[in-house]
Amino acid sequence: MPEDTSENTPENTPELIHFNQLNLAPVLIARLDEMDYQQMTTVQSLSLPVILNNADAVVRANTGSGKTTAFTLAVLSKLNAKRFSPQALVLCPTRELAHQVADEIRKLAKSMANIKVLTLCGGEPTRIQTNSLEHGAHVLVGTPGRILDHLEQRNLELSALSTFVLDEADRMLEMGFQESLSAIVKHIPKARQTLLFSATYPKNIAALAEQVTTEATNINAFQEEAKPRIEQHFYATNNEDNAQLVMSLLNEHQPENCLIFCNTKNEVKDMLDTLKTNQFSVLALHGELEQKDRDQAIVQFSNGSVRVLVATDVASRGLDIAELDLVINVHMAHDLDTHTHRIGRTGRAGKDGIAITLIGAQDDYKMRLLEDTLAEPIQIKSAPALVNNKPLKATMTTLHLSGGKKDKLRPGDIVGALTRDNVLSAEDIGKIKLESTFGFVAVNSRLAKHALGLISNNRIKGKRFRAKML
């Protein structure tokens, strides 16, 4: 951590429990009450007294600890709504995380007049983002690459910036954004508040913190989590029949869902083609996909409309699936940290998980490095025979709706529309996800056409919405 006069930890900081103990504007306290945000998490209790005082801070905190709410309150507390220029910039490692953060900021800013939050990420047309920037915004949330593109093309001017937030900074460095971050810092005022959040604190994060902060307060809100119970298996592969081996493993385990990691986009595409040809319910995530296609793939996998997702490591960043039965690595990851991150996707929420890694001749050295970290030697198994192909098929189908939160739609409205004639029951309806102008709902595949007709041919809250099956 950079040098400073103090370090806040759970042991030496007075405990603050409720948000109303903070020096927050009444409009924000009221909004927190509306959202039932009353008792603070550890990271909020430790960081908010510091960052609301306009000090720089370097915060070590777990993902999902409530840190987004903490820095959002700091950002919103300082905004001048009458000044329609970027006053806060939040950088995130992935598009998915950037959209999640932007949504949280919008939710908390709902009671404040005319606060505009703009998301700037790759995978979306630059022209549309440039037009939005011309109309002004108070808060920008984006990925380093796209933010730097707009700065270099002079679409974006940050002279009014007063708050700079780096969220999940360790992941940004893992993904190779160091140069982009350094370049962005040159475009923003030196007189600013900088807040850096990271789950880990290796040397490169310490160096980044030294570069971007001034007399930062160190806040350690990281809490050790129970290690997931993950059963690892290793199978030999000759690199020519990986897809066949994967199908054999899927047939043997019959998981409700499975995430397959490949090291390259071409491997993802080849695996996808083979699994599709063999009638598996499968989609892919890789860097060439448009944002819309990425979002739809994640939604379908999350709601059970797709059983298998094949992905590269970069494309899968920000993918948050609470319950994942099986992870398959097609070859060892490039490094041990990535291997740990991959297999850590299963065995969550107190459940057991299974992770399978295919080992080729080129993986021997990496396998030995992994073996040094394990309690027992790795036993490499022979591939199981593919006796009968029993492809994993989804029982749910996702409908895409043309309306969302801006149309005042709520999940209950959609459930009511789908059950109005008693053909579909509540058990036939799965997860519902609403964005600002569109939404998704998972329905029983057997009744998907009927559900489509109910949405398309009837009004919901007095309006007609289009729907289509993904």
Secondary structure as GFF3:
##gff-version 3
##sequence-region A 1 470
A	DSSP	beta_strand	7	8	.	.	.	ID=ss1
A	DSSP	three_ten_helix	19	21	.	.	.	ID=ss2
A	DSSP	alpha_helix	26	34	.	.	.	ID=ss3
A	DSSP	alpha_helix	42	51	.	.	.	ID=ss4
A	DSSP	beta_strand	57	60	.	.	.	ID=ss5
A	DSSP	alpha_helix	67	78	.	.	.	ID=ss6
A	DSSP	beta_strand	88	91	.	.	.	ID=ss7
A	DSSP	alpha_helix	95	108	.	.	.	ID=ss8
A	DSSP	beta_strand	117	120	.	.	.	ID=ss9
A	DSSP	alpha_helix	126	134	.	.	.	ID=ss10
A	DSSP	beta_strand	139	142	.	.	.	ID=ss11
A	DSSP	alpha_helix	144	152	.	.	.	ID=ss12
A	DSSP	beta_strand	163	166	.	.	.	ID=ss13
A	DSSP	alpha_helix	169	174	.	.	.	ID=ss14
A	DSSP	alpha_helix	178	185	.	.	.	ID=ss15
A	DSSP	beta_strand	193	198	.	.	.	ID=ss16
A	DSSP	alpha_helix	203	212	.	.	.	ID=ss17
A	DSSP	beta_strand	217	220	.	.	.	ID=ss18
A	DSSP	beta_strand	230	236	.	.	.	ID=ss19
A	DSSP	alpha_helix	242	253	.	.	.	ID=ss20
A	DSSP	beta_strand	258	261	.	.	.	ID=ss21
A	DSSP	alpha_helix	265	277	.	.	.	ID=ss22
A	DSSP	beta_strand	282	285	.	.	.	ID=ss23
A	DSSP	alpha_helix	291	302	.	.	.	ID=ss24
A	DSSP	beta_strand	308	311	.	.	.	ID=ss25
A	DSSP	beta_strand	326	329	.	.	.	ID=ss26
A	DSSP	alpha_helix	336	343	.	.	.	ID=ss27
A	DSSP	beta_strand	353	359	.	.	.	ID=ss28
A	DSSP	three_ten_helix	361	363	.	.	.	ID=ss29
A	DSSP	alpha_helix	364	371	.	.	.	ID=ss30
A	DSSP	beta_strand	380	381	.	.	.	ID=ss31
A	DSSP	beta_strand	396	401	.	.	.	ID=ss32
A	DSSP	three_ten_helix	405	407	.	.	.	ID=ss33
A	DSSP	alpha_helix	411	418	.	.	.	ID=ss34
A	DSSP	three_ten_helix	426	428	.	.	.	ID=ss35
A	DSSP	beta_strand	429	434	.	.	.	ID=ss36
A	DSSP	beta_strand	439	444	.	.	.	ID=ss37
A	DSSP	three_ten_helix	445	447	.	.	.	ID=ss38
A	DSSP	alpha_helix	448	456	.	.	.	ID=ss39
A	DSSP	beta_strand	459	460	.	.	.	ID=ss40
A	DSSP	beta_strand	463	464	.	.	.	ID=ss41
A	DSSP	beta_strand	467	469	.	.	.	ID=ss42
###
